[in-house]
Amino acid sequence: MTLRHPAERGGSQRGRFAELAARSSHFTSSPAFFMVCLALIALFLAVHFAHLSLGWQLLAGDLMTAVTLLLLALLKNSELRAEHAIQRKLDALAAALLESREGQGARRRRSSGE
């Protein structure tokens, strides 16, 4: 287990967790997952209104809690990956701007005879 930034783990290759996180992210943003969530809520409400035993009510509530916790972890992972990608793009833009300015400075010196 490592505590490094998710985008920096595994070098240039994506690991199994990164692949799982990417697939999970695509699934959780799909209409199918929305339907699963609606079904889970309907199950929770049905168990509650049917006055089933406390064990069934706890199971339905625990399922919702587990899904919430997994989605929170997935959201944080996606957030960190997006943050790292934006930072890499900003670094590339800054480097290009610096290179451009240095090139213009060299051309000015050559044209002024320095």
DRENFIPA-658732 format. One record per residue (C-alpha): residue number from 1; chain; x, z, y. Coordinates in Angstrom, 2 decimals, decimal comma. Example, Ala and Ser with C-alpha at 12.3 -4.5 7.8 and 13.67 -1.06 7.14 Angstrom:
BEGIN
ATOM|banu|vopa|px|pz|py
ATOM|1|A|12,30|7,80|-4,50
ATOM|2|A|13,67|7,14|-1,06
end
This chain:
BEGIN
ATOM|banu|vopa|px|pz|py
ATOM|1|A|0,00|0,00|0,00
ATOM|2|A|1,27|-0,86|3,47
ATOM|3|A|0,26|0,22|6,93
ATOM|4|A|1,48|-2,93|8,69
ATOM|5|A|-0,83|-5,16|10,73
ATOM|6|A|-3,03|-7,24|8,38
ATOM|7|A|-1,77|-10,52|9,83
ATOM|8|A|1,85|-9,51|9,16
ATOM|9|A|1,38|-8,57|5,52
ATOM|10|A|2,65|-10,92|2,85
ATOM|11|A|4,78|-13,14|5,04
ATOM|12|A|3,65|-16,74|5,32
ATOM|13|A|1,47|-16,59|2,20
ATOM|14|A|-1,90|-14,92|2,12
ATOM|15|A|-2,27|-12,17|-0,45
ATOM|16|A|-5,18|-11,42|-2,71
ATOM|17|A|-6,67|-8,95|-0,24
ATOM|18|A|-6,45|-11,46|2,62
ATOM|19|A|-8,21|-14,07|0,50
ATOM|20|A|-10,89|-11,57|-0,56
ATOM|21|A|-11,35|-10,47|3,06
ATOM|22|A|-11,70|-14,09|4,21
ATOM|23|A|-14,25|-14,92|1,50
ATOM|24|A|-16,14|-11,71|2,20
ATOM|25|A|-16,18|-12,46|5,90
ATOM|26|A|-17,65|-15,91|5,25
ATOM|27|A|-20,27|-14,45|2,92
ATOM|28|A|-21,30|-11,63|5,26
ATOM|29|A|-21,88|-14,12|8,07
ATOM|30|A|-24,17|-16,23|5,89
ATOM|31|A|-27,97|-16,25|5,68
ATOM|32|A|-27,67|-15,17|2,03
ATOM|33|A|-26,08|-11,86|3,04
ATOM|34|A|-28,76|-11,33|5,66
ATOM|35|A|-31,35|-11,74|2,90
ATOM|36|A|-29,44|-9,23|0,73
ATOM|37|A|-29,54|-6,74|3,62
ATOM|38|A|-33,26|-7,30|4,12
ATOM|39|A|-33,83|-6,77|0,39
ATOM|40|A|-31,78|-3,56|0,51
ATOM|41|A|-33,83|-2,26|3,43
ATOM|42|A|-37,05|-3,23|1,66
ATOM|43|A|-35,85|-1,36|-1,44
ATOM|44|A|-35,04|1,70|0,65
ATOM|45|A|-38,46|1,63|2,31
ATOM|46|A|-40,28|1,01|-0,99
ATOM|47|A|-38,53|3,93|-2,66
ATOM|48|A|-39,28|6,16|0,31
ATOM|49|A|-42,95|5,23|0,67
ATOM|50|A|-43,57|5,28|-3,09
ATOM|51|A|-42,49|8,94|-3,07
ATOM|52|A|-40,17|8,37|-6,00
ATOM|53|A|-37,87|11,13|-7,11
ATOM|54|A|-35,13|12,34|-4,81
ATOM|55|A|-32,52|10,73|-7,07
ATOM|56|A|-33,91|7,24|-6,39
ATOM|57|A|-34,09|7,93|-2,66
ATOM|58|A|-30,48|9,10|-2,65
ATOM|59|A|-29,39|6,03|-4,63
ATOM|60|A|-31,07|3,68|-2,14
ATOM|61|A|-29,53|5,55|0,80
ATOM|62|A|-26,11|5,59|-0,84
ATOM|63|A|-26,27|1,83|-1,41
ATOM|64|A|-26,95|1,29|2,28
ATOM|65|A|-24,12|3,65|3,23
ATOM|66|A|-21,68|1,87|0,91
ATOM|67|A|-22,56|-1,55|2,35
ATOM|68|A|-22,15|-0,18|5,87
ATOM|69|A|-18,74|1,29|5,09
ATOM|70|A|-17,51|-1,93|3,47
ATOM|71|A|-18,73|-3,98|6,43
ATOM|72|A|-16,93|-1,66|8,82
ATOM|73|A|-13,64|-2,14|6,96
ATOM|74|A|-14,17|-5,91|6,87
ATOM|75|A|-15,00|-6,02|10,57
ATOM|76|A|-11,85|-4,10|11,49
ATOM|77|A|-9,70|-6,37|9,31
ATOM|78|A|-11,20|-9,48|10,93
ATOM|79|A|-10,72|-7,98|14,39
ATOM|80|A|-7,04|-7,31|13,77
ATOM|81|A|-6,46|-10,81|12,40
ATOM|82|A|-8,18|-12,40|15,41
ATOM|83|A|-6,18|-10,20|17,78
ATOM|84|A|-2,92|-11,27|16,13
ATOM|85|A|-3,90|-14,96|16,26
ATOM|86|A|-4,71|-14,72|19,96
ATOM|87|A|-1,42|-12,95|20,64
ATOM|88|A|0,53|-15,68|18,82
ATOM|89|A|-1,23|-18,35|20,93
ATOM|90|A|-0,50|-16,46|24,14
ATOM|91|A|3,15|-16,10|23,11
ATOM|92|A|3,36|-19,85|22,46
ATOM|93|A|1,79|-20,63|25,86
ATOM|94|A|4,17|-18,25|27,63
ATOM|95|A|7,16|-19,79|25,85
ATOM|96|A|6,01|-23,30|26,78
ATOM|97|A|5,52|-22,31|30,41
ATOM|98|A|8,95|-20,67|30,53
ATOM|99|A|10,55|-23,72|28,93
ATOM|100|A|8,78|-25,98|31,42
ATOM|101|A|9,94|-23,93|34,39
ATOM|102|A|13,51|-23,82|33,10
ATOM|103|A|13,43|-27,60|32,64
ATOM|104|A|12,17|-28,11|36,20
ATOM|105|A|14,90|-25,80|37,54
ATOM|106|A|17,60|-27,79|35,72
ATOM|107|A|16,22|-31,06|37,09
ATOM|108|A|16,18|-29,67|40,64
ATOM|109|A|19,80|-28,54|40,34
ATOM|110|A|20,85|-31,96|39,04
ATOM|111|A|19,00|-33,81|41,82
ATOM|112|A|20,44|-31,56|44,55
ATOM|113|A|23,98|-32,03|43,19
ATOM|114|A|24,68|-28,49|41,96
end
